[in-house]
């Protein structure tokens, strides 16, 4: 399950069809074949929003939804988190495990294969990260995000990072995908009144390089909430 732009940016996105028919979230074969095209698809760097919003949190148990090749999970593990990394692709999970071992944090990360339309990791977590969990078709993103919220332990944080549109060099590149605003994400989460604190809900413009190496931008948004009870 990739979840970001190609390797000229940071980590993975469920939005990319990569020049072929648009994948569905449950298409394990598509993602396995996609990851098998090269030895590494993404940059190996953690998502900037994750780094910015999590670096001051006290490490505990973390859940990385759609971990791809594991950059976010490895970054978290290096900072003392016990991480569960999940993805639909066995190829991606194998590559992520290799990345963690090379980084010296293999024992700090558990890798699980999940198709979120069918299963979801068990347990409670001090951090649940859903970065760029988008896709074409009828992927039930709102339902998955509600499951993510339900997995947050009291005092824990849910971080939802998403695209708000296409990149500046190709604004229609992600046409066909609905990009909810931060307020719409909060509404979709259906958080119980008085049980959550909204720490951040905003849209921002991220600077990144395009396929030709020239500077560009892309609108993204971030929702960060803490469970109070």
Secondary structure, DSSP 8 states (H G I E B T S, - for coil): ---B--TTSSSBBTT--TTSS---TT-HHHHHHHHTTSS--S-S---HHHHHHHTTS---EEEEES-TTSHHHHHHHHTT-EEEEEES-HHHHHHHHHHHHHTT-GGGEEEEE--TTT----S-EEEEEEES---STT--HHHHHHHHHHTEEEEEEEEEEEEEEEEGGGTTTTTT-----HHHHHHHHT--TTTEEEEEEEEEEEEEE-TTS-EEEEEEEEEEEEE--
